[in-house]
Amino acid sequence: MKQLAEVHAELGYTVYTDTDESVLVLNGYTSDLLSDVMGNAAEDSALITIQAHKNTVAVASLIGIKAIILCNGRTPTDDMLASANEEQIAILGTTDNQFTASYRLAKVLGIVS
Amino acid sequence: MQTIPINTYSSPTVILELIYRLKVKDVMTKRLISVTLGTPMRQVQQLMRDNSITGVPVVSKNRLLGIVSMDDIIRALDFGYIEEAVDHHMTKNLILLEDDMPVSFAISYFDRYSFHRFPVLNKDKELVGMVTTRDITNRLLLEINREVEHLEHMNQTTTITDGLTKDIQTFTVLKHDFENAGFASTQIKKKLKQSGLFPQVIRRAAIASYELEMNIVVHSYGGKITAEFSPHEVIITSEDSGPGIDDVDRAMEQGYSTANEWIRSLGFGAGMGLPNVRSVSDDFHIESSAEGTRVQSIIRFSDAQYKEKQL
């Protein structure tokens, strides 16, 4: 478990949104299939994905995901950012791919050593 | 230059739909004041003043020969040929619109050319109207008003009193409207949250409604989501107007999908939607024919699943 602020500070990821950084991130989920995320991601997770559009925010908001990490240098669209700020879901960006982002996040969260 | 500040490719879906659905003939002025060859420029000037218009077409039968614009008149006054006939002084180099073109065409024409108005011809090349930016903005405002009114009606919550107070929310979901996708499920989730249910229950309802909503967006011609709330269950129903699911049994299999590449690239069409809905539902029904698909997901909860005792 880590505060969002610590997560992106330790990973060095770009923050695109202006949301509460004290929220706790408990877990992670890596997928580009939104139905898969919907059905299987745990609450209070960070979602690691390349789906940089508004619908990802809708899914995150519905199931209680706190942050979306966009991989491979993808950047959020304007309407994605607007809706993320509104729903208070953080969007982070990195050039890491999903595999790298996943193991780095797992390390930061203390899930693996 | 007069432009219309509407982006013809990246505006909201409702607006795009509007400017492609409306044709030039729907917005143009049909009551035309025109003159024939031989008319003195002076007379055109008077016509403009009397009718508060800034351009007068010159026609022969129904054929457009040119337009006398305000600029043409000013030049005639400047150079002293205001008493001469329009024949040699009208603007002949014209950009034309056709009455069957979508309004989006007219909008981009105004952005591209410096004209204040475009003559409109029909299929037989006859002059049938004129379009100004004002014609377009007026009509668009009217249509946008109507759309907004329509959207407001769509998302009404109706309360039915049948002894038990049952709240029913209905949401219209449009085909390929990724822009607003998730609205119905967000509203349903909000409503359940207010009732003080535990997050686990709310999550099940959110998953069911979102998947059903996305199915309408992705696969159907459009439809609606209905949520009926009562103290111990929420019934989420999706109904669409076709084209129906060919093989319902296969559609219920994990990983089976008929979505195209574009839909898949957005992260949908993984073949998990309906299986997800079934797995979170206490009761699940599906029926489908070419006329449409109806799916019902019932999620039940006991008093123990409320955080606080409800009112």
Interface residues (C-beta under 8 A of the other chain):
Chain A: D32 L33 L34 S35 D36 M38 G39 E43 T49 Q51 H53 K54 N55 T56 A58 V59 S61 L62 I63 G64 D79
Chain B: F178 E179 A181 G182 S185 T186 K189 P199 R203 A206 I207 Y210 E211 M214 L266 G267 F268 A270 G271 M272 G273 P275 N276 S279
